[in-house]
């Protein structure tokens, strides 16, 4: 039972389950990021695809992986239960990576199909279990999802490094074998969470205390609002890989002076900097979060500030473009400042958005609500691809101004409906 003096704290048993679930997510992300950056090269070398075809297949695969969370969430809520759904998803993902490790052309498409199915079952169930492990307390749930996000980002970083090393040193078989082993470890650790947190068949999907009544309907409307404005977050979150990467290569000075030494910078360095900022800030944010007892700020207000920070990041890039970035190169300080603001926004929006979605969702629609959140990611990614068509047609300041205005619009939409999210 949580301490009376520290109502936000997590019991020892819940802490153990949280650590295991974070490790499950970290291993799954490790496996996925070991393969994702190498996908286009693999499709070229082993499947004979052209680069445009491989990019199209990758885009469709990622969209299906996120959209499939909706039917996967329905299955978890209505048929399988979240424990069975998550465990089955981890097993299917292991089989998918194992199929790729065989490195046979005929197994490529079945492996991709298995990965889509695995993600559809794994993602909604795991996030519902994380929410349940933290209980109904707003602070403890936020804290749990912040730790989860830290584990996912560490898995991202380590997986990408492993994939690059394994392919260069040992070839495709070793890369996919390593991903399969990480996924198998994820499934094994999940079995440990099932032992540490026995399944209650009467509450297989309950994560909150809302009755399935008018209140539940109202809360689901708030979930729809969060996921609708979440499209804007996912749209802007794609920019480091699209518009900001191009701006770094074509419109940013390729060096920085530190301690009287000149360092060369490229798009990859800026992308890595963004990831490192998120990982470095998360522990500091966790520490600040634990001190929010006396100065209470609602999760909804934190999300609003996240969209404001996003708007500020792209307003900064709008200014940089107007000061020479439209046609020439500007100081790298502009881009570093943008990534700093985007990192703050990502920490406020990604884990806390998921925390609020799981808290507001009616008990019989918890996994579907998580699937809806991931579906908003697929829509945001698609809109990012469409918006990218305007990069060469508009001056850069107009492109970034559109992103800033959309982010402010998302903040305004949340401000109008703050009461259901308090």
N, C-alpha and C positions, 0 to 999 in steps of 0.2 A: 504494500500500500504506500502511495506517495507520502512523503513527510508533510506534516501540517505546517511546519515552518517553511518548507520549500515546495509549494503545491505544483510548481512547474517541473520538478525533478522526476526522474524515471526510476521505478523500482529496480532492484538488482536483477530480478528475473527478466523484466522487460528489457533492461540494458543488454543482457546476454542474447536475447532474441534479436534485438536491433543490430548488434554486432554481426551476428550470423547472416541476417538478411542483407546488411550492407556488403558483406563479403560475397554473398550470392550475386548481388548486382555488380559488384566490382569484377568478378570473374566473367560474368556474361558480357560486360562491356569490353573487357580485355579481349575476349574471343572475337567479338564483332569488329573492333577497331584494328585487330591484327590483320583482318581480311579486307575491310572496306577500302583503305587507301590503295590497295594492290589490285582492286577488282578490275579496273580498266586494262591494266597491263596483262593480267591473267587472261582476260577475255580475248585480248589480241593474240597472245602467244599460244594459248592452248585451245581456243575456240575459233580462231581465225576471223574474229570480228574486226570491223573498222572502228576507229576511235569514236565517230559519231554514234554508231550503233551501240557500242559498249556503254557510252554515256547515257543513251536513251534507256537501255536495259537497266542500268544502275538507278536512274531516276524513277522508273516504273517500279522496280523492286523496293526502293525505299518508301515510295508512296503507299504501296500495298502493305508493307510491314507496319506502317502507322495506321492506315485505314482499317486493317483487319482487326485492330483492337476493339472495334464496335461489335462485330459478331463474336469475337473472343470474350469480351466482357459479358455479353448476353449469355453465352454458354456457362461462364463462371457463376453468374448470378442465378440462373434458372436450372441448370442441369448438372454441372460437374462439381460446383463448390470451388472456392478460391484455392484451397490447398491442392486439390487434385489438378486443377487447371494449371497452376504454377509448376508443379512437379512434372506434369506431362509436357508442358512447354519446354522445360529445361532438358528433358530427355529427347524430345524431337530436335531441339537445336544441336545437341550432341551428335545425333544421327546425321544431321545435315552437314556439320563440319567434317565428320568422319567420312561421309560420301565424297566430299571434295578432296580429302586427304588421299583417297584411292587414286585420284588424278586420272580418271577415265572420262572421255568426252561425253559418253552417254549418261553419266550421272550428274552433269552440270545443271540441267534444268530441274530434275527431281530434287536436287540439293537446294536450289533456290526456292522451290515450292515448299519444301520442308522448313526452311528458315522463316518464310512468311507465316506458316502455320504455327511454328514454335513461338515467334514473337507475339502472335495474336493471343496465344494462351498464357504466355509467361508474363507479359507486361502488366495487364490489368490486375491479375491475381496477386502479383508481388506487391504492387502499390497498395492494394487493399489490406494485405497482411501487414505491411509496414504501418499503416494507419491504425489497424487494430492493436498492434503491439504497443503503440504509444498511448492507447486509451483515448478518452474523450477530451482531455485537457488541451486547450488551444496551444499553450506554450510548449508542452511536451511533444505534441504532434509536429509543430513547426521545427523544433529542435531535431526530432527524428529524421525529418525529410532533409534538413540541412546536412546532417551526417551522411545520409544516403546519397545526396548530391556530391558530397566530397568523395565518397567511395567510387561513385560512377566516374568522376573526372579523373581520379587516379588510375582507374582501370582503363579509361580512354588513352591516357598518356602512355602508360606502360605497354598497352596492347599495340599502339602505333609504332613504338620503338621496337618491340619484339618482332612485329611483322616485317619491318624493314630489314632487321638483322637476319632473321631466319631465312627470308627469301634470298638475300645476297649471299649468305654463307652456305646454305644447304638446299635451296630450291623450294618449289611449290609444295611438295609433299610434306616437308618439315614444317612449313608455315601452317598449313591446314591441320596437321597433326597436333601442333601446339595449341591451335584454337580449339580443336576437339577435346584435348586434355583439360584446358581451362573450363570449357563448358561442362565436361564431366565432373570436374571439381565443384562447379556451381551447383549441379544436381545433387552431389553428395552433401554439400553444406546445407542445401535446402532440406534434405532428409533430417539433418541435425536440428533445424528449426522446428520441424514437425514433432520431433521427440521432446524438444524443450517447451513447446507450446502445443499441448494436445488439442485436437480438433473437437469443437463442440458442434455436434450435428444440428442442434437447434439454432445455432448462430453462425452458420457457415459463411455468411456474407455480411454480418452486422458489423459496422464500424462506428456507428454513432447511436445516439439515443432518440432520434427523431421518429415519431410514429408515422406509419404509412397513412397519412391523412392530408388535410388541407395544408398543414405545415410542411409535410414532405413534398407536396406539389410545388409550394412556393420556393422551397429550397432547390428543387430541381430546376426551376426557372432561373435561379441565381447561378446554378452550375452552367446552364446554357449561356448566360451572359458572360461568365468568366471564360468559357471556351471560345465564345465569339470574339471577344477582344484579345484572347490568346493568339488568334490568327495573326494579329499585328506583331505580337512578341516574336512568334516563330518567323515571320517575314523579316523582321529586323535582325534576328539572330543568324539568318543566313548571309547577311552582308559581309562578315569577315571573310567568307569563302568566295564572295562574288565581287561586288562593287569595291569594297575596301581593299581586297587583294589586288585588283586592277589599279586602283588609285595608288597603292603602295609601290607598284611596279613602274607606273607611267608618270605619276604626278607628285612623287615624294622624293626628296633628296636621299640618296642611297648611302648615307653615312651619318654617324653621330659622334660627337666628341665627348668622351668621358675621361676625367682626370688627365687632361692633356693628351689623350690617346684617341686616334680616329678608328672607329669600328665601322665596317661595311654592313649594311642592312639590306635585306630583300623581303619580298612578300612572306616567305616562309618564317622569317624571324619575327615579323609582326604577328602572324598567326600563332606562333608558339608563345609569344609574349602575352597574348590574350588568354590562352589556356593557363599559363603560369600565374597570371594575375588572379584568375578565378580560384585556382587551388590555394594561392597564398592568402587570399582574402577570406576564404571560408572559415578557417580556424579563428581569425580575428572577429568575424561576424558572429560566430558561435559564442565567443566570449562576451561580446556586447549583448547578444540575445539573452544570455543568462542573467544579465543585470537589468532587464526590462520589467522587473516586478513592480517597482514603485512608479516608474514612468511608463504606463501601459499605452502601447500604440496598437491599434487593431491590425489584423492581417490585411484587411481591405485597404486601409490607409497605406500600408507598406507597398502593396501592389501599385497603388496610384503613384507613389514616389518612384517606383521602378519604371513606370512609363514616362514620368517626367525626366528621369535620368537618361532614358533612351532618347527622348526628344532633344535633350541638351547635347547628347553626343552627336546627333546628326545636324543640330544647329551649329555646332562647332565646325563640322565638316563643310557645311554651307558657307560659313565665314571663310574657311581656308580656301575654298574654291573661288570665292569672290576676290580673295587676296592673291590670286595667281595660280591657284590649282586648277582652274578651268582649262588653261592652255599650257601651263608650264609646271615647274616643280616647286613645292613649298617645303618648309622645314618638317622634319619627321615628328617634331613636338606636337603638331596638330593631330596626327594619327595616333600617337601615344596617348594624348588626352582623350581622344574618342574611345580608344580601347579601354581606358581606365573607367570611363563612365559606363560603357557597355558591360564591363565586368560587374560593376556594382548593380546595374539593372538586372543582369542575368541571375545574380544571387537572390535578388528580391523577388523576381518573377517566376523562375523555374521551380525551385523547391517549395516556396511559399504558396505559389499558385496551385501546385498539386496538393499541398496540405489543406488548403481551403476547399478545393473540389471534394476531397474525401470527407471533410467535416460536414459540408453542406448536403452531400448526396443522401437521399433516402436509403434506408438500410437494404431494401430489396433491389436497389439500382446502383450499388456502389461500384462494381466492376465496370458497368456500362458507362458511368460517369468518367471513370479513368480512361476508358476507350475513347470517349468523346474528346477528352483533353488531348490524347495522342492524334485523333483525327484532325483536330485543329492544327496540329503540327504539319500534317500532310498538306492541308489547304494552304498554310503559310508558306511552305516550301514551293508549292506550285505557283503561288502569287509572286514569290521571289524570282522564279524563272521568267514569268511574264514581264515583271517590272524590269528585269535585266535587258529586255529588248529595247528599252528606252535609253540605255546608257550611252550609246553612240549617237542618239538622235537629239538628246537634250544636253544643255550645258550641265556640268557636274553639280553646280549649286542648286539647280532646279530638282535634280534627282534626289539629292540629300534633303532638300526642303520638303519634298513629298513625304519622305520617311519621318521627318520631324513632326509634320502636321498630323500624320496618321497616329503617331504615338501620343500626341496631345489629345487627339480625338478619343483614343482608348482610355486615357486618364479621365477625360470628361464623362465618358459613359459610365465608368465605375463610380465617380463622384455622385452621379445622379441616383445610383442604386446602392449606396453604402449601407443602408439599414439592414438588408438581409445578410450582409457579410460582416457585420460587426462582431 
